[in-house]
Amino acid sequence: MRIFTKYLLLFASIIAAAYMARISIVPDVMPIAEGEQSNWQIQLAFFLTSVQNIGLFGMALVVLVALPSQIRRVGRAMSTH
């Protein structure tokens, strides 16, 4: 279970770092382009939001992989009693 916790913390730190970077570098910019030419703030906000989403997807995968392992471990503990 330790490896799952490490990866969960890794992806959580990726999300936190990308969020803090987006809030501090481009605080009032949403990653939505209005016209044909988008400026660097919109592009950076889009990139950092994409990194946040990758971290969130990674966290979801870690939880989905860890869940069957935890269920098996609890099942074995219940069967020994």
mmCIF file of the C-alpha atoms, coordinates in Angstrom:
data_MODEL
# 
_entry.id   MODEL 
# 
loop_
_atom_site.group_PDB 
_atom_site.id 
_atom_site.type_symbol 
_atom_site.label_atom_id 
_atom_site.label_alt_id 
_atom_site.label_comp_id 
_atom_site.label_asym_id 
_atom_site.label_entity_id 
_atom_site.label_seq_id 
_atom_site.pdbx_PDB_ins_code 
_atom_site.Cartn_x 
_atom_site.Cartn_y 
_atom_site.Cartn_z 
_atom_site.occupancy 
_atom_site.B_iso_or_equiv 
_atom_site.pdbx_formal_charge 
_atom_site.auth_seq_id 
_atom_site.auth_comp_id 
_atom_site.auth_asym_id 
_atom_site.auth_atom_id 
_atom_site.pdbx_PDB_model_num 
ATOM 1  C CA . MET A 1 1  ? 0.000   0.000   0.000   1.00 0.00 ? 1  MET A CA 1 
ATOM 2  C CA . ARG A 1 2  ? 2.988   2.264   0.494   1.00 0.00 ? 2  ARG A CA 1 
ATOM 3  C CA . ILE A 1 3  ? 3.646   2.534   -3.256  1.00 0.00 ? 3  ILE A CA 1 
ATOM 4  C CA . PHE A 1 4  ? 0.054   3.642   -3.866  1.00 0.00 ? 4  PHE A CA 1 
ATOM 5  C CA . THR A 1 5  ? 0.403   6.356   -1.243  1.00 0.00 ? 5  THR A CA 1 
ATOM 6  C CA . LYS A 1 6  ? 3.628   7.599   -2.820  1.00 0.00 ? 6  LYS A CA 1 
ATOM 7  C CA . TYR A 1 7  ? 2.034   7.878   -6.240  1.00 0.00 ? 7  TYR A CA 1 
ATOM 8  C CA . LEU A 1 8  ? -1.098  9.468   -4.816  1.00 0.00 ? 8  LEU A CA 1 
ATOM 9  C CA . LEU A 1 9  ? 1.039   12.110  -3.115  1.00 0.00 ? 9  LEU A CA 1 
ATOM 10 C CA . LEU A 1 10 ? 3.058   12.607  -6.307  1.00 0.00 ? 10 LEU A CA 1 
ATOM 11 C CA . PHE A 1 11 ? -0.035  13.330  -8.386  1.00 0.00 ? 11 PHE A CA 1 
ATOM 12 C CA . ALA A 1 12 ? -1.515  15.496  -5.633  1.00 0.00 ? 12 ALA A CA 1 
ATOM 13 C CA . SER A 1 13 ? 1.674   17.575  -5.580  1.00 0.00 ? 13 SER A CA 1 
ATOM 14 C CA . ILE A 1 14 ? 1.533   17.923  -9.377  1.00 0.00 ? 14 ILE A CA 1 
ATOM 15 C CA . ILE A 1 15 ? -2.018  19.250  -9.110  1.00 0.00 ? 15 ILE A CA 1 
ATOM 16 C CA . ALA A 1 16 ? -1.073  21.621  -6.293  1.00 0.00 ? 16 ALA A CA 1 
ATOM 17 C CA . ALA A 1 17 ? 2.019   22.937  -8.088  1.00 0.00 ? 17 ALA A CA 1 
ATOM 18 C CA . ALA A 1 18 ? 0.139   23.550  -11.340 1.00 0.00 ? 18 ALA A CA 1 
ATOM 19 C CA . TYR A 1 19 ? -2.727  25.222  -9.484  1.00 0.00 ? 19 TYR A CA 1 
ATOM 20 C CA . MET A 1 20 ? -0.418  27.479  -7.493  1.00 0.00 ? 20 MET A CA 1 
ATOM 21 C CA . ALA A 1 21 ? 1.520   28.394  -10.652 1.00 0.00 ? 21 ALA A CA 1 
ATOM 22 C CA . ARG A 1 22 ? -1.679  29.244  -12.515 1.00 0.00 ? 22 ARG A CA 1 
ATOM 23 C CA . ILE A 1 23 ? -3.030  31.323  -9.634  1.00 0.00 ? 23 ILE A CA 1 
ATOM 24 C CA . SER A 1 24 ? 0.233   33.201  -9.107  1.00 0.00 ? 24 SER A CA 1 
ATOM 25 C CA . ILE A 1 25 ? 1.306   33.750  -12.742 1.00 0.00 ? 25 ILE A CA 1 
ATOM 26 C CA . VAL A 1 26 ? -2.035  34.305  -14.491 1.00 0.00 ? 26 VAL A CA 1 
ATOM 27 C CA . PRO A 1 27 ? -4.547  34.920  -11.678 1.00 0.00 ? 27 PRO A CA 1 
ATOM 28 C CA . ASP A 1 28 ? -7.535  36.315  -13.608 1.00 0.00 ? 28 ASP A CA 1 
ATOM 29 C CA . VAL A 1 29 ? -7.229  34.347  -16.852 1.00 0.00 ? 29 VAL A CA 1 
ATOM 30 C CA . MET A 1 30 ? -9.495  31.484  -17.840 1.00 0.00 ? 30 MET A CA 1 
ATOM 31 C CA . PRO A 1 31 ? -8.161  28.989  -20.384 1.00 0.00 ? 31 PRO A CA 1 
ATOM 32 C CA . ILE A 1 32 ? -10.780 29.893  -22.992 1.00 0.00 ? 32 ILE A CA 1 
ATOM 33 C CA . ALA A 1 33 ? -9.760  31.675  -26.193 1.00 0.00 ? 33 ALA A CA 1 
ATOM 34 C CA . GLU A 1 34 ? -12.193 34.266  -27.523 1.00 0.00 ? 34 GLU A CA 1 
ATOM 35 C CA . GLY A 1 35 ? -10.675 35.090  -30.875 1.00 0.00 ? 35 GLY A CA 1 
ATOM 36 C CA . GLU A 1 36 ? -8.383  33.621  -33.468 1.00 0.00 ? 36 GLU A CA 1 
ATOM 37 C CA . GLN A 1 37 ? -5.185  34.895  -31.821 1.00 0.00 ? 37 GLN A CA 1 
ATOM 38 C CA . SER A 1 38 ? -4.830  33.970  -28.177 1.00 0.00 ? 38 SER A CA 1 
ATOM 39 C CA . ASN A 1 39 ? -2.207  35.660  -26.057 1.00 0.00 ? 39 ASN A CA 1 
ATOM 40 C CA . TRP A 1 40 ? 0.427   33.989  -23.906 1.00 0.00 ? 40 TRP A CA 1 
ATOM 41 C CA . GLN A 1 41 ? -1.646  34.287  -20.721 1.00 0.00 ? 41 GLN A CA 1 
ATOM 42 C CA . ILE A 1 42 ? -4.474  32.215  -22.174 1.00 0.00 ? 42 ILE A CA 1 
ATOM 43 C CA . GLN A 1 43 ? -2.028  29.658  -23.546 1.00 0.00 ? 43 GLN A CA 1 
ATOM 44 C CA . LEU A 1 44 ? -0.226  29.382  -20.213 1.00 0.00 ? 44 LEU A CA 1 
ATOM 45 C CA . ALA A 1 45 ? -3.500  29.061  -18.305 1.00 0.00 ? 45 ALA A CA 1 
ATOM 46 C CA . PHE A 1 46 ? -4.595  26.330  -20.722 1.00 0.00 ? 46 PHE A CA 1 
ATOM 47 C CA . PHE A 1 47 ? -1.289  24.480  -20.290 1.00 0.00 ? 47 PHE A CA 1 
ATOM 48 C CA . LEU A 1 48 ? -1.362  24.663  -16.500 1.00 0.00 ? 48 LEU A CA 1 
ATOM 49 C CA . THR A 1 49 ? -4.993  23.558  -16.399 1.00 0.00 ? 49 THR A CA 1 
ATOM 50 C CA . SER A 1 50 ? -4.043  20.626  -18.630 1.00 0.00 ? 50 SER A CA 1 
ATOM 51 C CA . VAL A 1 51 ? -1.265  19.670  -16.192 1.00 0.00 ? 51 VAL A CA 1 
ATOM 52 C CA . GLN A 1 52 ? -3.790  19.844  -13.351 1.00 0.00 ? 52 GLN A CA 1 
ATOM 53 C CA . ASN A 1 53 ? -6.137  17.540  -15.255 1.00 0.00 ? 53 ASN A CA 1 
ATOM 54 C CA . ILE A 1 54 ? -3.320  15.072  -15.953 1.00 0.00 ? 54 ILE A CA 1 
ATOM 55 C CA . GLY A 1 55 ? -2.548  14.978  -12.231 1.00 0.00 ? 55 GLY A CA 1 
ATOM 56 C CA . LEU A 1 56 ? -6.214  14.471  -11.416 1.00 0.00 ? 56 LEU A CA 1 
ATOM 57 C CA . PHE A 1 57 ? -6.455  11.621  -13.923 1.00 0.00 ? 57 PHE A CA 1 
ATOM 58 C CA . GLY A 1 58 ? -3.318  10.067  -12.411 1.00 0.00 ? 58 GLY A CA 1 
ATOM 59 C CA . MET A 1 59 ? -4.843  10.247  -8.948  1.00 0.00 ? 59 MET A CA 1 
ATOM 60 C CA . ALA A 1 60 ? -7.999  8.563   -10.206 1.00 0.00 ? 60 ALA A CA 1 
ATOM 61 C CA . LEU A 1 61 ? -5.945  5.768   -11.769 1.00 0.00 ? 61 LEU A CA 1 
ATOM 62 C CA . VAL A 1 62 ? -3.976  5.211   -8.565  1.00 0.00 ? 62 VAL A CA 1 
ATOM 63 C CA . VAL A 1 63 ? -7.177  4.969   -6.556  1.00 0.00 ? 63 VAL A CA 1 
ATOM 64 C CA . LEU A 1 64 ? -8.735  2.571   -9.078  1.00 0.00 ? 64 LEU A CA 1 
ATOM 65 C CA . VAL A 1 65 ? -5.659  0.331   -9.011  1.00 0.00 ? 65 VAL A CA 1 
ATOM 66 C CA . ALA A 1 66 ? -5.314  0.452   -5.222  1.00 0.00 ? 66 ALA A CA 1 
ATOM 67 C CA . LEU A 1 67 ? -8.963  -0.277  -4.498  1.00 0.00 ? 67 LEU A CA 1 
ATOM 68 C CA . PRO A 1 68 ? -8.965  -3.992  -5.501  1.00 0.00 ? 68 PRO A CA 1 
ATOM 69 C CA . SER A 1 69 ? -5.767  -4.514  -3.533  1.00 0.00 ? 69 SER A CA 1 
ATOM 70 C CA . GLN A 1 70 ? -7.333  -3.000  -0.438  1.00 0.00 ? 70 GLN A CA 1 
ATOM 71 C CA . ILE A 1 71 ? -10.513 -5.032  -0.870  1.00 0.00 ? 71 ILE A CA 1 
ATOM 72 C CA . ARG A 1 72 ? -8.505  -8.263  -1.133  1.00 0.00 ? 72 ARG A CA 1 
ATOM 73 C CA . ARG A 1 73 ? -6.484  -7.345  1.956   1.00 0.00 ? 73 ARG A CA 1 
ATOM 74 C CA . VAL A 1 74 ? -9.600  -6.595  3.989   1.00 0.00 ? 74 VAL A CA 1 
ATOM 75 C CA . GLY A 1 75 ? -11.208 -9.795  2.721   1.00 0.00 ? 75 GLY A CA 1 
ATOM 76 C CA . ARG A 1 76 ? -8.235  -11.884 3.845   1.00 0.00 ? 76 ARG A CA 1 
ATOM 77 C CA . ALA A 1 77 ? -8.251  -10.192 7.245   1.00 0.00 ? 77 ALA A CA 1 
ATOM 78 C CA . MET A 1 78 ? -11.967 -10.901 7.654   1.00 0.00 ? 78 MET A CA 1 
ATOM 79 C CA . SER A 1 79 ? -11.610 -14.556 6.626   1.00 0.00 ? 79 SER A CA 1 
ATOM 80 C CA . THR A 1 80 ? -8.911  -15.242 9.232   1.00 0.00 ? 80 THR A CA 1 
ATOM 81 C CA . HIS A 1 81 ? -11.247 -14.217 12.072  1.00 0.00 ? 81 HIS A CA 1 
# 
